Amino acid sequence: MADNFLERHHEEYEQKKAAWLRKKRHLPKLKKMLHRPDDEAL
């Protein structure tokens, strides 16, 4: 029953993981910019 079952699923997992990592790398990085108002307290 378990002939190549684990190996096949592991290969599918590795392929999906590699595709996800490739997609993740190409996403634009969001730069966190703090919005600082011009001296509202003064």
All heavy atoms as atom14 arrays in JSON, in Angstrom:
{
  "sequence": "MADNFLERHHEEYEQKKAAWLRKKRHLPKLKKMLHRPDDEAL",
  "atom14_mask": [
    [1, 1, 1, 1, 1, 1, 1, 1, 0, 0, 0, 0, 0, 0],
    [1, 1, 1, 1, 1, 0, 0, 0, 0, 0, 0, 0, 0, 0],
    [1, 1, 1, 1, 1, 1, 1, 1, 0, 0, 0, 0, 0, 0],
    [1, 1, 1, 1, 1, 1, 1, 1, 0, 0, 0, 0, 0, 0],
    [1, 1, 1, 1, 1, 1, 1, 1, 1, 1, 1, 0, 0, 0],
    [1, 1, 1, 1, 1, 1, 1, 1, 0, 0, 0, 0, 0, 0],
    [1, 1, 1, 1, 1, 1, 1, 1, 1, 0, 0, 0, 0, 0],
    [1, 1, 1, 1, 1, 1, 1, 1, 1, 1, 1, 0, 0, 0],
    [1, 1, 1, 1, 1, 1, 1, 1, 1, 1, 0, 0, 0, 0],
    [1, 1, 1, 1, 1, 1, 1, 1, 1, 1, 0, 0, 0, 0],
    [1, 1, 1, 1, 1, 1, 1, 1, 1, 0, 0, 0, 0, 0],
    [1, 1, 1, 1, 1, 1, 1, 1, 1, 0, 0, 0, 0, 0],
    [1, 1, 1, 1, 1, 1, 1, 1, 1, 1, 1, 1, 0, 0],
    [1, 1, 1, 1, 1, 1, 1, 1, 1, 0, 0, 0, 0, 0],
    [1, 1, 1, 1, 1, 1, 1, 1, 1, 0, 0, 0, 0, 0],
    [1, 1, 1, 1, 1, 1, 1, 1, 1, 0, 0, 0, 0, 0],
    [1, 1, 1, 1, 1, 1, 1, 1, 1, 0, 0, 0, 0, 0],
    [1, 1, 1, 1, 1, 0, 0, 0, 0, 0, 0, 0, 0, 0],
    [1, 1, 1, 1, 1, 0, 0, 0, 0, 0, 0, 0, 0, 0],
    [1, 1, 1, 1, 1, 1, 1, 1, 1, 1, 1, 1, 1, 1],
    [1, 1, 1, 1, 1, 1, 1, 1, 0, 0, 0, 0, 0, 0],
    [1, 1, 1, 1, 1, 1, 1, 1, 1, 1, 1, 0, 0, 0],
    [1, 1, 1, 1, 1, 1, 1, 1, 1, 0, 0, 0, 0, 0],
    [1, 1, 1, 1, 1, 1, 1, 1, 1, 0, 0, 0, 0, 0],
    [1, 1, 1, 1, 1, 1, 1, 1, 1, 1, 1, 0, 0, 0],
    [1, 1, 1, 1, 1, 1, 1, 1, 1, 1, 0, 0, 0, 0],
    [1, 1, 1, 1, 1, 1, 1, 1, 0, 0, 0, 0, 0, 0],
    [1, 1, 1, 1, 1, 1, 1, 0, 0, 0, 0, 0, 0, 0],
    [1, 1, 1, 1, 1, 1, 1, 1, 1, 0, 0, 0, 0, 0],
    [1, 1, 1, 1, 1, 1, 1, 1, 0, 0, 0, 0, 0, 0],
    [1, 1, 1, 1, 1, 1, 1, 1, 1, 0, 0, 0, 0, 0],
    [1, 1, 1, 1, 1, 1, 1, 1, 1, 0, 0, 0, 0, 0],
    [1, 1, 1, 1, 1, 1, 1, 1, 0, 0, 0, 0, 0, 0],
    [1, 1, 1, 1, 1, 1, 1, 1, 0, 0, 0, 0, 0, 0],
    [1, 1, 1, 1, 1, 1, 1, 1, 1, 1, 0, 0, 0, 0],
    [1, 1, 1, 1, 1, 1, 1, 1, 1, 1, 1, 0, 0, 0],
    [1, 1, 1, 1, 1, 1, 1, 0, 0, 0, 0, 0, 0, 0],
    [1, 1, 1, 1, 1, 1, 1, 1, 0, 0, 0, 0, 0, 0],
    [1, 1, 1, 1, 1, 1, 1, 1, 0, 0, 0, 0, 0, 0],
    [1, 1, 1, 1, 1, 1, 1, 1, 1, 0, 0, 0, 0, 0],
    [1, 1, 1, 1, 1, 0, 0, 0, 0, 0, 0, 0, 0, 0],
    [1, 1, 1, 1, 1, 1, 1, 1, 0, 0, 0, 0, 0, 0]
  ],
  "atom14_positions": [
    [[0.82, -1.21, 0.0], [0.0, 0.0, 0.0], [0.86, 1.27, 0.0], [0.55, 2.23, -0.67], [-0.92, 0.0, 1.22], [-1.77, 1.24, 1.31], [-2.76, 1.25, 2.8], [-3.09, 2.98, 2.92], [0.0, 0.0, 0.0], [0.0, 0.0, 0.0], [0.0, 0.0, 0.0], [0.0, 0.0, 0.0], [0.0, 0.0, 0.0], [0.0, 0.0, 0.0]],
    [[1.93, 1.24, 0.77], [2.73, 2.45, 0.94], [3.88, 2.53, -0.06], [4.88, 3.18, 0.21], [3.27, 2.51, 2.36], [0.0, 0.0, 0.0], [0.0, 0.0, 0.0], [0.0, 0.0, 0.0], [0.0, 0.0, 0.0], [0.0, 0.0, 0.0], [0.0, 0.0, 0.0], [0.0, 0.0, 0.0], [0.0, 0.0, 0.0], [0.0, 0.0, 0.0]],
    [[3.73, 1.88, -1.22], [4.82, 1.91, -2.17], [4.95, 3.3, -2.78], [4.06, 3.78, -3.46], [4.61, 0.86, -3.27], [3.28, 1.02, -3.97], [2.31, 1.41, -3.3], [3.23, 0.8, -5.17], [0.0, 0.0, 0.0], [0.0, 0.0, 0.0], [0.0, 0.0, 0.0], [0.0, 0.0, 0.0], [0.0, 0.0, 0.0], [0.0, 0.0, 0.0]],
    [[6.04, 3.96, -2.46], [6.37, 5.29, -2.96], [5.41, 6.39, -2.5], [5.47, 7.5, -2.98], [6.41, 5.28, -4.49], [7.81, 5.33, -5.0], [8.75, 5.5, -4.24], [7.97, 5.19, -6.29], [0.0, 0.0, 0.0], [0.0, 0.0, 0.0], [0.0, 0.0, 0.0], [0.0, 0.0, 0.0], [0.0, 0.0, 0.0], [0.0, 0.0, 0.0]],
    [[4.52, 6.08, -1.59], [3.53, 7.08, -1.14], [4.23, 8.27, -0.48], [4.01, 9.42, -0.86], [2.54, 6.44, -0.17], [1.54, 7.41, 0.38], [0.43, 7.77, -0.38], [1.69, 7.95, 1.63], [-0.5, 8.66, 0.11], [0.77, 8.85, 2.14], [-0.33, 9.2, 1.38], [0.0, 0.0, 0.0], [0.0, 0.0, 0.0], [0.0, 0.0, 0.0]],
    [[5.08, 7.97, 0.5], [5.76, 9.05, 1.21], [6.72, 9.81, 0.3], [6.8, 11.04, 0.36], [6.52, 8.5, 2.43], [5.62, 7.93, 3.52], [6.48, 7.32, 4.61], [4.73, 9.01, 4.09], [0.0, 0.0, 0.0], [0.0, 0.0, 0.0], [0.0, 0.0, 0.0], [0.0, 0.0, 0.0], [0.0, 0.0, 0.0], [0.0, 0.0, 0.0]],
    [[7.43, 9.09, -0.54], [8.38, 9.75, -1.45], [7.64, 10.68, -2.4], [8.08, 11.8, -2.64], [9.17, 8.7, -2.24], [10.17, 7.92, -1.41], [9.55, 6.74, -0.68], [8.32, 6.53, -0.81], [10.29, 6.04, 0.03], [0.0, 0.0, 0.0], [0.0, 0.0, 0.0], [0.0, 0.0, 0.0], [0.0, 0.0, 0.0], [0.0, 0.0, 0.0]],
    [[6.5, 10.23, -2.93], [5.74, 11.04, -3.87], [5.22, 12.3, -3.19], [5.31, 13.4, -3.72], [4.58, 10.21, -4.43], [4.16, 10.63, -5.8], [3.21, 9.64, -6.47], [2.85, 8.47, -5.69], [1.64, 8.26, -5.17], [0.69, 9.13, -5.35], [1.39, 7.17, -4.48], [0.0, 0.0, 0.0], [0.0, 0.0, 0.0], [0.0, 0.0, 0.0]],
    [[4.67, 12.13, -2.01], [4.12, 13.29, -1.3], [5.22, 14.26, -0.88], [5.01, 15.47, -0.88], [3.29, 12.85, -0.1], [1.92, 12.42, -0.5], [0.9, 13.32, -0.66], [1.42, 11.21, -0.82], [-0.18, 12.67, -1.04], [0.11, 11.39, -1.15], [0.0, 0.0, 0.0], [0.0, 0.0, 0.0], [0.0, 0.0, 0.0], [0.0, 0.0, 0.0]],
    [[6.39, 13.73, -0.52], [7.5, 14.6, -0.15], [7.97, 15.4, -1.37], [8.27, 16.58, -1.25], [8.64, 13.78, 0.44], [9.75, 14.63, 0.96], [9.62, 15.42, 2.08], [11.0, 14.85, 0.5], [10.74, 16.08, 2.28], [11.6, 15.75, 1.34], [0.0, 0.0, 0.0], [0.0, 0.0, 0.0], [0.0, 0.0, 0.0], [0.0, 0.0, 0.0]],
    [[8.02, 14.75, -2.52], [8.43, 15.46, -3.75], [7.43, 16.55, -4.1], [7.82, 17.66, -4.47], [8.56, 14.47, -4.91], [9.76, 13.56, -4.8], [9.79, 12.49, -5.88], [8.96, 12.55, -6.8], [10.64, 11.6, -5.78], [0.0, 0.0, 0.0], [0.0, 0.0, 0.0], [0.0, 0.0, 0.0], [0.0, 0.0, 0.0], [0.0, 0.0, 0.0]],
    [[6.13, 16.26, -3.98], [5.11, 17.27, -4.25], [5.25, 18.44, -3.28], [5.14, 19.6, -3.67], [3.7, 16.67, -4.13], [3.36, 15.73, -5.25], [2.01, 15.08, -5.04], [1.27, 15.5, -4.12], [1.69, 14.15, -5.79], [0.0, 0.0, 0.0], [0.0, 0.0, 0.0], [0.0, 0.0, 0.0], [0.0, 0.0, 0.0], [0.0, 0.0, 0.0]],
    [[5.51, 18.12, -2.01], [5.69, 19.16, -1.0], [6.88, 20.05, -1.35], [6.8, 21.27, -1.28], [5.88, 18.52, 0.37], [6.45, 19.45, 1.4], [5.66, 20.44, 1.98], [7.79, 19.37, 1.78], [6.18, 21.31, 2.92], [8.31, 20.23, 2.71], [7.51, 21.19, 3.28], [8.02, 22.06, 4.21], [0.0, 0.0, 0.0], [0.0, 0.0, 0.0]],
    [[7.99, 19.43, -1.72], [9.19, 20.21, -2.07], [8.93, 21.1, -3.29], [9.4, 22.23, -3.33], [10.36, 19.27, -2.34], [10.89, 18.57, -1.1], [11.53, 19.51, -0.11], [11.99, 20.6, -0.5], [11.57, 19.16, 1.09], [0.0, 0.0, 0.0], [0.0, 0.0, 0.0], [0.0, 0.0, 0.0], [0.0, 0.0, 0.0], [0.0, 0.0, 0.0]],
    [[8.18, 20.6, -4.28], [7.89, 21.41, -5.47], [7.01, 22.59, -5.11], [7.25, 23.72, -5.56], [7.22, 20.55, -6.54], [8.15, 19.54, -7.16], [7.43, 18.58, -8.08], [6.22, 18.63, -8.19], [8.18, 17.68, -8.7], [0.0, 0.0, 0.0], [0.0, 0.0, 0.0], [0.0, 0.0, 0.0], [0.0, 0.0, 0.0], [0.0, 0.0, 0.0]],
    [[5.99, 22.36, -4.28], [5.11, 23.45, -3.87], [5.87, 24.48, -3.04], [5.68, 25.67, -3.19], [3.93, 22.9, -3.06], [2.94, 22.14, -3.89], [1.8, 21.64, -3.02], [0.84, 20.79, -3.81], [-0.24, 20.27, -2.96], [0.0, 0.0, 0.0], [0.0, 0.0, 0.0], [0.0, 0.0, 0.0], [0.0, 0.0, 0.0], [0.0, 0.0, 0.0]],
    [[6.75, 23.98, -2.17], [7.54, 24.87, -1.32], [8.47, 25.73, -2.18], [8.59, 26.94, -1.97], [8.35, 24.04, -0.33], [9.19, 24.86, 0.61], [9.94, 23.94, 1.57], [10.9, 24.72, 2.4], [11.72, 23.83, 3.25], [0.0, 0.0, 0.0], [0.0, 0.0, 0.0], [0.0, 0.0, 0.0], [0.0, 0.0, 0.0], [0.0, 0.0, 0.0]],
    [[9.11, 25.13, -3.17], [10.02, 25.87, -4.04], [9.26, 26.92, -4.84], [9.73, 28.06, -4.98], [10.74, 24.9, -4.98], [0.0, 0.0, 0.0], [0.0, 0.0, 0.0], [0.0, 0.0, 0.0], [0.0, 0.0, 0.0], [0.0, 0.0, 0.0], [0.0, 0.0, 0.0], [0.0, 0.0, 0.0], [0.0, 0.0, 0.0], [0.0, 0.0, 0.0]],
    [[8.07, 26.57, -5.32], [7.28, 27.53, -6.09], [6.85, 28.68, -5.18], [6.88, 29.85, -5.58], [6.05, 26.84, -6.68], [0.0, 0.0, 0.0], [0.0, 0.0, 0.0], [0.0, 0.0, 0.0], [0.0, 0.0, 0.0], [0.0, 0.0, 0.0], [0.0, 0.0, 0.0], [0.0, 0.0, 0.0], [0.0, 0.0, 0.0], [0.0, 0.0, 0.0]],
    [[6.47, 28.37, -3.95], [6.05, 29.42, -3.02], [7.22, 30.35, -2.7], [7.06, 31.56, -2.65], [5.51, 28.77, -1.73], [5.08, 29.77, -0.74], [3.9, 30.45, -0.7], [5.83, 30.23, 0.41], [3.86, 31.28, 0.39], [5.03, 31.17, 1.09], [7.08, 29.92, 0.93], [5.45, 31.81, 2.25], [7.5, 30.56, 2.08], [6.68, 31.49, 2.72]],
    [[8.39, 29.78, -2.5], [9.57, 30.61, -2.19], [9.93, 31.5, -3.37], [10.31, 32.65, -3.19], [10.75, 29.73, -1.8], [10.66, 29.11, -0.42], [11.81, 28.13, -0.21], [10.67, 30.17, 0.67], [0.0, 0.0, 0.0], [0.0, 0.0, 0.0], [0.0, 0.0, 0.0], [0.0, 0.0, 0.0], [0.0, 0.0, 0.0], [0.0, 0.0, 0.0]],
    [[9.84, 30.95, -4.61], [10.12, 31.78, -5.79], [9.12, 32.93, -5.87], [9.49, 34.07, -6.14], [10.04, 30.93, -7.06], [11.28, 30.13, -7.33], [11.27, 29.6, -8.75], [10.09, 28.8, -9.05], [9.98, 27.49, -8.86], [10.99, 26.83, -8.34], [8.87, 26.86, -9.17], [0.0, 0.0, 0.0], [0.0, 0.0, 0.0], [0.0, 0.0, 0.0]],
    [[7.85, 32.64, -5.62], [6.82, 33.67, -5.68], [7.05, 34.71, -4.59], [6.92, 35.91, -4.81], [5.45, 33.02, -5.52], [4.31, 34.0, -5.56], [2.98, 33.27, -5.37], [1.86, 34.26, -5.29], [0.59, 33.62, -4.97], [0.0, 0.0, 0.0], [0.0, 0.0, 0.0], [0.0, 0.0, 0.0], [0.0, 0.0, 0.0], [0.0, 0.0, 0.0]],
    [[7.42, 34.25, -3.4], [7.65, 35.15, -2.26], [8.8, 36.1, -2.54], [8.75, 37.27, -2.19], [7.93, 34.31, -1.01], [8.17, 35.11, 0.22], [8.48, 34.21, 1.39], [8.9, 35.03, 2.58], [9.41, 34.24, 3.67], [0.0, 0.0, 0.0], [0.0, 0.0, 0.0], [0.0, 0.0, 0.0], [0.0, 0.0, 0.0], [0.0, 0.0, 0.0]],
    [[9.86, 35.6, -3.18], [11.03, 36.44, -3.45], [10.72, 37.59, -4.39], [11.35, 38.63, -4.32], [12.14, 35.6, -4.06], [12.96, 34.9, -3.02], [14.22, 34.34, -3.61], [14.56, 33.15, -2.84], [14.72, 31.96, -3.35], [14.63, 31.76, -4.63], [15.01, 30.93, -2.59], [0.0, 0.0, 0.0], [0.0, 0.0, 0.0], [0.0, 0.0, 0.0]],
    [[9.77, 37.39, -5.3], [9.48, 38.41, -6.31], [8.47, 39.44, -5.84], [8.17, 40.37, -6.57], [9.02, 37.75, -7.61], [10.09, 36.94, -8.26], [11.27, 37.48, -8.71], [10.19, 35.62, -8.51], [12.02, 36.54, -9.21], [11.4, 35.4, -9.1], [0.0, 0.0, 0.0], [0.0, 0.0, 0.0], [0.0, 0.0, 0.0], [0.0, 0.0, 0.0]],
    [[7.93, 39.28, -4.64], [6.98, 40.27, -4.14], [7.73, 41.53, -3.75], [8.83, 41.46, -3.2], [6.22, 39.72, -2.93], [5.26, 38.59, -3.2], [4.63, 38.12, -1.89], [4.16, 39.02, -4.15], [0.0, 0.0, 0.0], [0.0, 0.0, 0.0], [0.0, 0.0, 0.0], [0.0, 0.0, 0.0], [0.0, 0.0, 0.0], [0.0, 0.0, 0.0]],
    [[7.16, 42.69, -4.03], [7.84, 43.92, -3.63], [7.84, 44.05, -2.11], [6.85, 43.73, -1.46], [6.98, 45.01, -4.27], [5.66, 44.39, -4.48], [5.9, 42.93, -4.7], [0.0, 0.0, 0.0], [0.0, 0.0, 0.0], [0.0, 0.0, 0.0], [0.0, 0.0, 0.0], [0.0, 0.0, 0.0], [0.0, 0.0, 0.0], [0.0, 0.0, 0.0]],
    [[8.94, 44.51, -1.59], [9.04, 44.68, -0.14], [8.37, 45.98, 0.25], [8.56, 47.01, -0.39], [10.5, 44.69, 0.3], [11.16, 43.35, 0.14], [12.48, 43.32, 0.86], [13.08, 41.93, 0.77], [14.3, 41.81, 1.53], [0.0, 0.0, 0.0], [0.0, 0.0, 0.0], [0.0, 0.0, 0.0], [0.0, 0.0, 0.0], [0.0, 0.0, 0.0]],
    [[7.58, 45.91, 1.3], [6.92, 47.11, 1.78], [7.86, 47.81, 2.76], [8.31, 47.21, 3.72], [5.61, 46.74, 2.49], [4.56, 46.06, 1.62], [3.36, 45.68, 2.48], [4.13, 46.98, 0.5], [0.0, 0.0, 0.0], [0.0, 0.0, 0.0], [0.0, 0.0, 0.0], [0.0, 0.0, 0.0], [0.0, 0.0, 0.0], [0.0, 0.0, 0.0]],
    [[8.14, 49.05, 2.48], [9.0, 49.81, 3.38], [8.13, 50.46, 4.44], [7.14, 51.11, 4.13], [9.76, 50.88, 2.61], [10.74, 50.3, 1.63], [11.53, 51.39, 0.94], [12.52, 50.8, -0.02], [13.27, 51.83, -0.72], [0.0, 0.0, 0.0], [0.0, 0.0, 0.0], [0.0, 0.0, 0.0], [0.0, 0.0, 0.0], [0.0, 0.0, 0.0]],
    [[8.51, 50.27, 5.67], [7.74, 50.84, 6.76], [8.21, 52.27, 6.99], [9.33, 52.5, 7.45], [7.89, 50.01, 8.03], [7.29, 48.63, 7.89], [7.36, 47.87, 9.18], [6.74, 46.5, 9.01], [6.79, 45.72, 10.22], [0.0, 0.0, 0.0], [0.0, 0.0, 0.0], [0.0, 0.0, 0.0], [0.0, 0.0, 0.0], [0.0, 0.0, 0.0]],
    [[7.37, 53.2, 6.63], [7.7, 54.6, 6.81], [6.8, 55.16, 7.91], [5.58, 55.05, 7.82], [7.47, 55.4, 5.51], [8.35, 54.95, 4.36], [10.08, 55.36, 4.58], [10.0, 57.13, 4.43], [0.0, 0.0, 0.0], [0.0, 0.0, 0.0], [0.0, 0.0, 0.0], [0.0, 0.0, 0.0], [0.0, 0.0, 0.0], [0.0, 0.0, 0.0]],
    [[7.41, 55.71, 8.91], [6.63, 56.33, 9.97], [6.23, 57.72, 9.53], [7.07, 58.51, 9.1], [7.44, 56.4, 11.27], [7.77, 55.07, 11.92], [8.65, 55.29, 13.13], [6.51, 54.35, 12.33], [0.0, 0.0, 0.0], [0.0, 0.0, 0.0], [0.0, 0.0, 0.0], [0.0, 0.0, 0.0], [0.0, 0.0, 0.0], [0.0, 0.0, 0.0]],
    [[4.95, 58.0, 9.64], [4.47, 59.34, 9.27], [4.61, 60.23, 10.49], [3.97, 60.03, 11.5], [3.01, 59.28, 8.83], [2.46, 60.63, 8.51], [2.89, 61.35, 7.42], [1.53, 61.39, 9.13], [2.24, 62.5, 7.4], [1.41, 62.54, 8.42], [0.0, 0.0, 0.0], [0.0, 0.0, 0.0], [0.0, 0.0, 0.0], [0.0, 0.0, 0.0]],
    [[5.47, 61.21, 10.37], [5.69, 62.14, 11.49], [5.12, 63.49, 11.12], [5.61, 64.14, 10.2], [7.19, 62.28, 11.78], [7.8, 60.98, 12.28], [9.23, 61.19, 12.67], [9.79, 59.93, 13.16], [11.03, 59.78, 13.53], [11.86, 60.79, 13.46], [11.45, 58.62, 13.96], [0.0, 0.0, 0.0], [0.0, 0.0, 0.0], [0.0, 0.0, 0.0]],
    [[4.11, 63.91, 11.82], [3.53, 65.24, 11.54], [4.5, 66.35, 11.93], [5.35, 66.17, 12.8], [2.26, 65.28, 12.4], [2.48, 64.25, 13.46], [3.4, 63.21, 12.88], [0.0, 0.0, 0.0], [0.0, 0.0, 0.0], [0.0, 0.0, 0.0], [0.0, 0.0, 0.0], [0.0, 0.0, 0.0], [0.0, 0.0, 0.0], [0.0, 0.0, 0.0]],
    [[4.37, 67.49, 11.27], [5.25, 68.62, 11.55], [4.81, 69.31, 12.85], [3.81, 70.02, 12.85], [5.22, 69.63, 10.4], [5.74, 69.01, 9.12], [6.6, 68.1, 9.21], [5.3, 69.44, 8.04], [0.0, 0.0, 0.0], [0.0, 0.0, 0.0], [0.0, 0.0, 0.0], [0.0, 0.0, 0.0], [0.0, 0.0, 0.0], [0.0, 0.0, 0.0]],
    [[5.55, 69.1, 13.9], [5.35, 69.72, 15.21], [3.95, 70.24, 15.48], [3.72, 71.46, 15.56], [6.36, 70.85, 15.42], [7.77, 70.29, 15.52], [7.92, 69.13, 15.9], [8.7, 71.04, 15.21], [0.0, 0.0, 0.0], [0.0, 0.0, 0.0], [0.0, 0.0, 0.0], [0.0, 0.0, 0.0], [0.0, 0.0, 0.0], [0.0, 0.0, 0.0]],
    [[2.99, 69.33, 15.65], [1.64, 69.77, 15.95], [1.53, 70.34, 17.36], [0.66, 71.14, 17.64], [0.67, 68.58, 15.81], [0.44, 68.18, 14.38], [-0.55, 67.03, 14.28], [-1.07, 66.63, 15.33], [-0.78, 66.56, 13.17], [0.0, 0.0, 0.0], [0.0, 0.0, 0.0], [0.0, 0.0, 0.0], [0.0, 0.0, 0.0], [0.0, 0.0, 0.0]],
    [[2.42, 69.94, 18.26], [2.34, 70.38, 19.66], [2.77, 71.84, 19.82], [2.41, 72.48, 20.79], [3.19, 69.48, 20.54], [0.0, 0.0, 0.0], [0.0, 0.0, 0.0], [0.0, 0.0, 0.0], [0.0, 0.0, 0.0], [0.0, 0.0, 0.0], [0.0, 0.0, 0.0], [0.0, 0.0, 0.0], [0.0, 0.0, 0.0], [0.0, 0.0, 0.0]],
    [[3.51, 72.35, 18.87], [4.01, 73.73, 19.03], [3.03, 74.75, 18.53], [2.32, 74.68, 17.64], [5.33, 73.91, 18.28], [6.48, 73.1, 18.87], [7.72, 73.31, 18.03], [6.76, 73.48, 20.31], [0.0, 0.0, 0.0], [0.0, 0.0, 0.0], [0.0, 0.0, 0.0], [0.0, 0.0, 0.0], [0.0, 0.0, 0.0], [0.0, 0.0, 0.0]]
  ]
}
